[in-house]
Amino acid sequence: MAKRYDICTPRKGKDDKTFWTRIGTAWEGDKGIQLVFDALPLPDIEGRCVANLFEPKPRDGQQQAKPGAATDWPDALDDSVPF
């Protein structure tokens, strides 16, 4: 299984804090790293475009899926619908 990363670009906020905006996804495989951009980074004041790879964080209180975890259909369904 290929390892997945979030592609993020830095943005300066108030009080010189740096905020990271997700702009795509990267997968590390046997032949290298594939980058898929949903947006492109804008140049900073010095004209450089910066993008970093980060391990994905869980979203909305959900736990991050672990490799080999049971997430396939229909075993992943856990609802209480009576029919």
N, C-alpha and C positions, 0 to 999 in steps of 0.2 A: 504494500500500500504506500502511495506517495505521501510525503509529509506536506501539509498545507500551511501557508502563511498568509497574513494580511499585508497588503502593500499600503503604506501610509505616508502622507506628506505632512511636514510640520507647518504650522501657522502660528504667528505671534499674536497673542491676545493681550488683554489688559495687564498691567504690571509686569510686562515682559515675560509672561508665562508662555510656554510652548504647548499648543494643542495639536494632537495628531488626528488627521482626517483620513479615513479609509478610502482609497481610490481604486482598489483592485484586489486580486488574489494571485498567489504564486504557489506552484506545486514543485517540489523537489523530487526528481525521479532518477532513474539509472543513467539517463543521457544528459542530465543537467537540470536547470531550473526554468520552468515555463512561467512567464508573467502574462496575466490577463488584466488589462486596465479597463475599469468602468469610467474613469475620468483621467485626465492628464494633470501632472503637477504644474503649477505656475512658477515662473522664475522668481527668485527672491531679489532683494535689492541689488545684489551683486551679479545677477543674471544667471545664477545656477538653479537647476531643477533638482530637487532632492526627494528621494523616495526610499524608505526603510522597510525591511521585512520584519514583522513581528509574529510570534505565535498567536493564533486567534484567542480572544478572550470570550468567555461565556456571555451570552446576551440575554437580557430580560430575566435574570434569575435562573436560567437553565444551566445545567452542568454541561461541561464540554464533553463531547463523545470521545470515548477512549478507543484506541485501535482494537478491533476484535469484539467490540461491544455488540450486543444484540440490538441492532437498529433496523433490521430488515423487515419487510412486510410479510405477514401480518403480525408477527410477534411484537413489533414495536407499539401496537395499538393497546392502550390501557384506558378504556373508557367504560362508563357505566350505562351505556345505552341498552335498554332491555330487549331489543330485537336485533 
